[in-house]
Amino acid sequence: MDIKHLRYFLAVAEAPSISAAAQAIGVAQPSLSQHLHRMEQELSVKLVERSARGTHLTDEGRVLLEHARGICDSLDRCVEDMRERGGTVRGRVVFGMPPSCSMIMSVPLAETVWHETPEIRLRAVEAMSGYLENWLLDGTVDIGFLYNQRKNSTLRGTHVLDEELFFFSAPDAWPLDTPPGTPVPLRALEKLDMVLPSNGLRDQIEAYCKQQDVRLNVVLEMDAMTQIKELVARGSGYTIFAPVAAQDFVRRGDLLRAPIIEPTMTRPVYLVKSPARVMTRACRVVEATTLDVARELVRRGLWEGTLR
């Protein structure tokens, strides 16, 4: 079995019938059926079931499909990378960003890649960190930002910066006796109605609360950053975010922010590459460009954080 057989099998798996697969790849149907039969004999398993309604994969066929896609995709990227050597850097790079990172990074990164390496086709994907982690692991995304790295994860990346987490309130609903916007002890949040996400940010907040034996009163969970900000701006609760996530509402005067103390709460930001992908030149260029853009945004005060 070689790469040609795997590509033939992919055609069969993605088509409704053997005849449709043969037509799609320009191979005679008897020849394609023979290739498939030889694969089944070599592997000693049944890969495809045939019926009057067409073909469908067996359980063994679905397992082979995952391997075949990975192998063929890796070979294609290898060929693409070799062709790029010594010439213009080109290729497609899929970049994943959590919503708050996307707010500050997506536009300047896209502009920089477009102007400096116009042959690179950058596709930005925005999703919560949990989804991005899975997409990085399975190769759907080439490179992306994550807010944490689990100890047992195969993902490895560059620790770019640390963001401080802030308390957010509607300007006319400041809940404490202290002047609005002054530092807030974490324990002072216990009595407030909190609106928080259930993603990685929530895990980090809960870790700090556990260390300090603080129990937040979370009245609403919502994995939608804009909606959380809208609720808080309407006076329907309070939240905790990194500054970059709410700078649009703060700038308009719809939200008021305050530092959290006792303790100060921070979260790391990592730039992570997919272990399921062979890193092409295009991906390495985007990685280096991303680090340059992120560091410049921090130096200019547009992305509040401490560079690592």
C-alpha positions in Angstrom: 0.0 0.0 0.0 1.4 3.4 -1.0 0.3 7.0 -1.1 -1.6 6.4 -4.4 -3.7 3.8 -2.8 -4.5 6.1 0.2 -5.6 8.9 -2.2 -7.8 6.4 -4.0 -9.3 5.4 -0.7 -9.9 9.0 0.2 -11.8 9.5 -3.1 -14.0 6.4 -2.3 -14.6 7.6 1.2 -15.7 11.1 0.1 -17.9 10.0 -2.8 -21.4 8.4 -2.7 -20.3 5.4 -4.9 -17.4 3.7 -6.5 -18.4 5.0 -9.9 -18.6 8.6 -8.6 -15.2 8.3 -7.0 -13.7 6.9 -10.2 -15.1 9.8 -12.2 -13.9 12.4 -9.7 -10.2 11.2 -9.9 -10.2 10.1 -13.5 -9.7 6.4 -13.0 -11.6 3.6 -14.6 -14.1 2.1 -12.1 -12.9 -1.5 -12.5 -9.3 -0.3 -11.7 -10.5 1.6 -8.6 -12.4 -1.4 -7.4 -9.4 -3.6 -7.8 -7.2 -1.1 -5.9 -9.7 -1.1 -3.1 -9.9 -4.9 -3.0 -6.1 -5.2 -2.8 -6.0 -2.8 0.1 -8.6 -4.9 1.9 -6.6 -8.1 1.3 -3.4 -6.5 2.4 -4.9 -5.1 5.6 -7.1 -8.2 6.2 -10.2 -6.0 7.0 -13.3 -4.9 5.2 -13.1 -1.2 4.4 -16.2 -0.4 2.4 -19.7 -1.8 2.3 -21.5 -1.7 -1.0 -25.3 -1.6 -1.4 -27.9 -0.5 -3.9 -27.8 3.0 -2.3 -24.0 3.4 -2.8 -21.1 2.8 -0.5 -20.3 3.5 3.2 -17.3 2.9 5.3 -17.0 0.2 7.9 -15.6 0.9 11.3 -12.2 -0.2 10.1 -12.6 2.1 7.0 -13.3 5.1 9.3 -10.1 4.4 11.2 -8.1 4.2 8.0 -9.8 7.4 6.8 -8.3 9.4 9.7 -4.9 8.0 9.1 -5.1 8.5 5.3 -6.1 12.1 5.7 -3.3 12.9 8.0 -0.7 11.1 5.9 -1.8 12.7 2.6 -2.1 16.1 4.2 1.4 15.9 5.7 2.8 14.9 2.3 1.1 17.8 0.6 2.4 20.2 3.1 5.9 18.6 2.8 5.8 19.1 -1.0 4.6 22.7 -0.5 7.3 23.4 2.0 10.0 22.1 -0.3 8.8 24.1 -3.2 8.9 27.2 -1.0 12.6 26.7 -0.2 14.7 29.3 -1.9 11.7 31.1 -3.3 8.9 33.3 -2.3 7.2 32.3 1.0 3.7 31.3 0.2 1.0 29.0 1.5 -2.1 28.8 3.7 -1.9 29.3 7.5 -4.9 28.8 9.8 -4.6 31.0 12.9 -6.9 30.5 16.0 -7.6 33.2 18.5 -9.8 33.5 21.5 -12.3 36.5 21.2 -10.3 38.8 23.5 -7.0 38.2 21.6 -8.8 38.6 18.3 -10.0 42.0 19.3 -6.5 43.4 19.6 -4.5 41.1 17.3 -6.5 40.0 14.3 -6.4 43.3 12.3 -2.8 44.4 12.9 -1.6 40.8 12.3 -3.6 40.4 9.0 -2.4 43.8 7.8 1.3 43.0 8.6 1.2 39.5 6.9 -0.6 41.0 3.9 1.9 43.8 3.4 5.1 41.9 4.2 4.3 38.4 2.8 1.4 38.8 0.4 1.7 35.3 -0.9 0.7 33.9 2.5 -3.0 33.2 2.8 -3.9 33.8 6.4 -7.2 32.6 7.7 -8.1 33.8 11.2 -10.5 31.6 13.2 -12.1 32.9 16.4 -13.3 30.5 19.1 -13.2 29.8 22.9 -9.9 28.4 24.1 -11.4 24.9 24.7 -12.3 24.6 21.0 -9.0 26.0 19.9 -7.0 23.5 22.0 -8.8 20.6 20.3 -8.4 22.1 16.9 -4.7 22.6 17.5 -4.4 19.0 18.6 -6.1 17.6 15.6 -4.5 19.9 13.1 -7.5 21.9 12.1 -5.6 25.0 13.2 -1.9 25.5 12.5 -1.1 28.0 15.2 -3.0 29.9 17.8 -3.2 31.8 21.1 -4.1 29.9 24.3 -4.5 31.2 27.9 -3.2 28.1 29.6 -1.2 24.9 28.9 -2.3 21.8 30.7 0.6 19.8 32.2 -0.5 16.6 30.4 -1.1 18.3 27.1 1.2 17.6 24.1 0.8 21.2 23.0 3.9 23.4 23.5 4.3 27.1 22.8 5.9 30.4 23.6 4.9 32.3 26.7 4.3 35.7 25.2 2.9 37.8 28.0 1.0 37.9 31.3 -2.3 39.8 31.5 -3.7 41.2 34.7 -7.4 40.5 35.4 -9.6 43.4 36.4 -13.0 43.8 38.0 -15.7 45.4 35.8 -18.9 47.3 36.8 -21.4 49.7 35.2 -20.3 53.2 36.0 -23.5 54.0 37.8 -23.6 50.6 39.7 -20.3 50.7 41.6 -21.1 48.2 44.4 -18.5 49.1 47.1 -18.1 51.9 49.6 -14.7 52.8 48.1 -14.4 55.4 45.3 -15.3 54.0 41.9 -12.3 52.5 40.1 -10.1 52.0 43.1 -8.5 48.6 43.8 -10.9 45.9 44.9 -9.8 43.1 47.3 -10.8 39.7 45.8 -12.7 38.8 49.0 -14.9 41.9 48.5 -16.4 40.2 45.5 -18.0 37.4 47.5 -21.3 39.4 48.1 -21.7 40.5 44.5 -23.7 39.0 41.7 -21.1 37.8 39.3 -21.5 37.0 35.6 -18.7 34.8 34.4 -17.8 32.5 31.5 -17.4 28.7 32.0 -14.2 28.5 29.9 -10.5 28.7 30.8 -10.7 32.2 32.3 -13.3 30.9 34.8 -10.9 28.1 35.8 -8.1 30.6 36.4 -10.4 32.8 38.5 -11.6 29.8 40.5 -8.0 28.8 41.2 -7.2 32.2 42.7 -10.5 32.0 44.7 -9.6 28.5 46.0 -6.2 29.7 47.2 -7.8 32.6 49.1 -10.8 30.5 50.3 -13.1 32.9 48.5 -16.5 31.8 47.1 -17.9 33.9 44.3 -21.7 34.2 43.9 -21.9 33.4 40.2 -25.5 34.1 39.2 -25.1 33.6 35.5 -22.6 31.7 33.2 -22.3 32.7 29.6 -19.7 31.8 27.1 -20.2 34.9 25.0 -17.9 37.8 25.9 -20.0 40.6 24.2 -23.2 39.5 26.0 -21.4 39.4 29.4 -20.2 43.0 28.8 -23.7 44.1 27.8 -25.2 42.6 30.9 -22.7 44.2 33.2 -23.1 47.6 31.4 -26.8 47.4 32.1 -26.1 46.9 35.8 -27.2 43.3 35.8 -24.1 42.0 37.5 -20.3 42.3 37.6 -17.5 40.4 35.9 -13.8 39.8 35.7 -11.9 40.2 32.4 -8.5 41.1 31.1 -8.4 44.8 30.0 -8.1 43.9 26.3 -11.5 42.1 26.4 -13.5 45.2 27.5 -11.5 48.1 26.2 -14.2 49.0 23.7 -16.9 49.3 26.4 -14.5 51.2 28.8 -13.5 53.6 26.0 -17.2 54.4 25.4 -17.8 54.9 29.1 -20.2 51.9 29.3 -18.0 50.0 31.8 -15.7 51.0 34.7 -12.7 48.9 35.5 -10.7 48.4 38.7 -7.6 46.4 39.7 -8.1 43.3 41.8 -5.8 43.0 44.8 -5.1 40.6 47.6 -4.1 39.0 45.4 -3.3 40.5 42.0 -4.7 38.1 39.4 -2.9 37.4 36.2 -3.2 34.9 33.3 -0.5 33.8 30.8 -0.9 34.1 27.0 0.8 31.4 24.9 1.4 31.2 21.2 1.0 27.5 20.4 1.7 25.4 17.3 -0.1 22.3 16.3 1.8 19.0 17.0 -0.3 17.4 14.2 1.1 19.7 11.5 4.5 19.9 9.8 5.5 23.5 10.2 5.9 25.1 6.8 7.9 28.2 6.0 4.7 30.2 5.8 3.7 29.0 9.3 7.1 29.9 10.7 6.9 33.3 9.2 3.4 33.9 10.6 4.7 32.7 14.0 7.6 35.2 14.0 5.4 38.0 12.7 2.8 37.3 15.4 5.4 37.6 18.2 6.7 40.9 16.7 3.2 42.4 16.4 2.2 41.2 19.9 5.3 42.6 21.5 4.9 45.9 19.7 1.2 46.2 20.9 2.4 45.6 24.5 5.2 48.2 24.2 2.7 50.8 22.8 0.3 50.1 25.7 -2.4 48.8 23.3 -2.3 45.3 24.8 -1.9 45.6 28.5 0.4 43.0 29.9 3.9 42.1 30.9 6.1 40.7 28.2 7.9 37.4 28.9 
